[in-house]
Amino acid sequence: MFKHSADRWPVFFILCLSALDFAFYFLVSNVYVLGVYFFLMILPKAQICAWNHHHQHAPTFKTLIPNRMMEFFYALHTGVTTNLWVLHHNYGHHNNFLDQSKDESRWTRYDGTQMKELEYSLLITVTAYYRGYIVGKEHPREQQTFIVYTLITFAFVTGLVAYQPAAGLLLFVLPMIVGLFITAWTTYDHHAGLNTENEFEASFNNVNRWYNLFTGNLGYHTAHHYKQGLHWSKLPQLHDKIKDNIPEKLIQKTWI
């Protein structure tokens, strides 16, 4: 069922967190306990953003239905629904990241100056769905799937909130909003300040083993842009092949 065996453990842990969310939803009514759980889960769930990103570049399963089901749970954690990142990120950002006048994740203002980190993160968060929809005009099949599954996801979450408002908000709505913000925030450090037409000089990299363990090798970011469809487990090998083209100043070796 898995295209790559390396995906088994990440999927297992992510689905365990989903099961834990639903256990709290049905079994816990104390708002304070739910609030503490929400805050405790921010950092663990922040890592899921990277795995959702990987999945939308290289789907986890061999068949459609398991992929759509996985995307539903990813959406509940990250606020990024089916095909949103395919449109916004794969078709948009990856094609335009060397041109800040077009980049869907652009880090410059209209006057060409660099945005601050919080400014960028908030802007990408609030415009993500709109920009994804706009890119989808050139990819109608993917856009239609994005719209349908976004409506399904939002309808389901609305039902959860209607049935148990506090639990629905603290376990699903707020984590989705925070997850989308964290997804945007982490992308700032990938490219901000690197205004170049050379793809080997346009991304910051982090080769720290712990960082890459929890993010699925997202630190090998130049390699990811060099071959965006490559499965995350193979990025270190590609990085080794192209690292001589990457300036040393763009390679970080510490987690922080």
Buried (B, 14 or more C-beta within 10 A) or exposed (E): EEBEEBBEEBBEBBEEBBEBBBEBBEEBEEEEEBBEBBEEBEEBBBBBBBBBBBBBBBBBBEEEEBBBEBBBBBBBBBBBBBBBBBBBBBBBBBBBBBEBEEBBBBBBBEEEEBBEEEEBBBBBBEBBBEBBBBBBEEBEEBBEBBBEBBEBBBEBBEEBBEEBEBBBBBBBBBBBEBBBBBBBBBBBBBBBEBBEEEBBBBBBBBBBEEBBEBBBBBBBBBBBBBEBEBBBBBBBEBBEEBBEEBEEEBBBEEEE
